[in-house]
């Protein structure tokens, strides 16, 4: 996977990936660590969303890819805020 991402670094996908990788990892790690949700179910949900985004890119439908990425980011933000609220209320 890393090889693919390095070779894609000069593409739009590579640029987007590089922009969000580090921050996304930090946020995901926190949200998963403090969440009361099932880690396996969360992994299935997020993976299915990632596949949906990649399918739109592969099909060349940039508009749908953009819509799915934005929704995915909003959902991730909501999960993170929920996890933070759970952590603060304990």
C-alpha positions as CSV (number, residue, x, y, z in Angstrom):
1,X,0.0,0.0,0.0
2,X,2.8,2.4,0.9
3,X,4.4,1.8,-2.6
4,X,1.1,2.6,-4.2
5,X,0.8,5.8,-2.2
6,X,4.3,6.9,-3.0
7,X,3.8,6.3,-6.7
8,X,0.5,8.3,-6.5
9,X,2.1,11.2,-4.7
10,X,2.0,13.4,-7.8
11,X,-1.6,12.8,-8.5
12,X,-4.7,14.4,-7.0
13,X,-5.3,11.3,-4.9
14,X,-1.7,11.4,-3.6
15,X,-1.9,15.1,-2.7
16,X,-5.2,14.6,-0.8
17,X,-3.9,11.5,0.9
18,X,-0.7,13.4,2.1
19,X,-2.8,16.3,3.4
20,X,-5.0,14.2,5.6
21,X,-2.9,11.2,6.6
22,X,-1.1,12.5,9.7
23,X,-4.0,14.4,11.2
24,X,-6.5,11.7,10.4
25,X,-4.3,9.1,12.1
26,X,-4.2,11.2,15.3
27,X,-7.9,11.8,15.4
28,X,-8.8,8.2,14.6
29,X,-6.5,6.9,17.3
30,X,-8.1,9.1,19.9
31,X,-11.7,8.4,18.9
32,X,-11.1,4.7,18.7
33,X,-9.3,4.6,22.1
34,X,-12.1,6.3,24.0
35,X,-15.2,5.2,22.1
36,X,-17.7,2.8,23.5
37,X,-18.6,1.6,20.0
38,X,-17.4,-1.8,18.9
39,X,-14.0,-1.5,17.2
40,X,-14.8,-4.3,14.7
41,X,-18.1,-2.6,13.7
42,X,-16.4,0.8,13.4
43,X,-13.7,-0.7,11.2
44,X,-16.3,-2.3,8.9
45,X,-18.2,1.0,8.6
46,X,-15.1,3.1,7.9
47,X,-13.7,0.6,5.5
48,X,-16.9,0.4,3.5
49,X,-16.9,4.2,3.2
50,X,-13.3,4.2,2.1
51,X,-14.1,1.6,-0.6
52,X,-17.1,3.7,-1.7
53,X,-14.9,6.8,-2.1
54,X,-12.3,4.8,-4.1
55,X,-15.0,3.3,-6.3
56,X,-16.1,6.8,-7.3
57,X,-12.5,7.8,-8.1
58,X,-12.0,4.6,-10.2
59,X,-15.3,5.3,-12.1
60,X,-14.0,8.8,-12.7
61,X,-16.9,10.4,-10.9
62,X,-15.1,13.2,-9.1
63,X,-18.3,14.9,-7.9
64,X,-19.5,11.7,-6.2
65,X,-16.0,11.2,-4.7
66,X,-16.0,14.7,-3.3
67,X,-19.5,14.3,-1.8
68,X,-18.5,11.0,-0.2
69,X,-15.2,12.3,1.1
70,X,-16.9,15.3,2.7
71,X,-19.6,13.1,4.2
72,X,-17.0,10.7,5.5
73,X,-15.1,13.6,7.1
74,X,-18.3,14.9,8.7
75,X,-19.1,11.5,10.1
76,X,-15.6,11.1,11.5
77,X,-15.9,14.5,13.1
78,X,-19.2,13.5,14.7
79,X,-17.7,10.2,16.0
80,X,-14.7,12.1,17.4
81,X,-16.9,14.7,19.2
82,X,-19.1,11.9,20.5
83,X,-16.0,10.1,21.8
84,X,-14.7,13.3,23.4
85,X,-18.1,13.9,25.1
86,X,-18.1,10.3,26.4
87,X,-14.6,10.8,27.8
88,X,-15.4,14.1,29.5
89,X,-18.6,12.7,31.1
90,X,-16.8,9.8,32.7
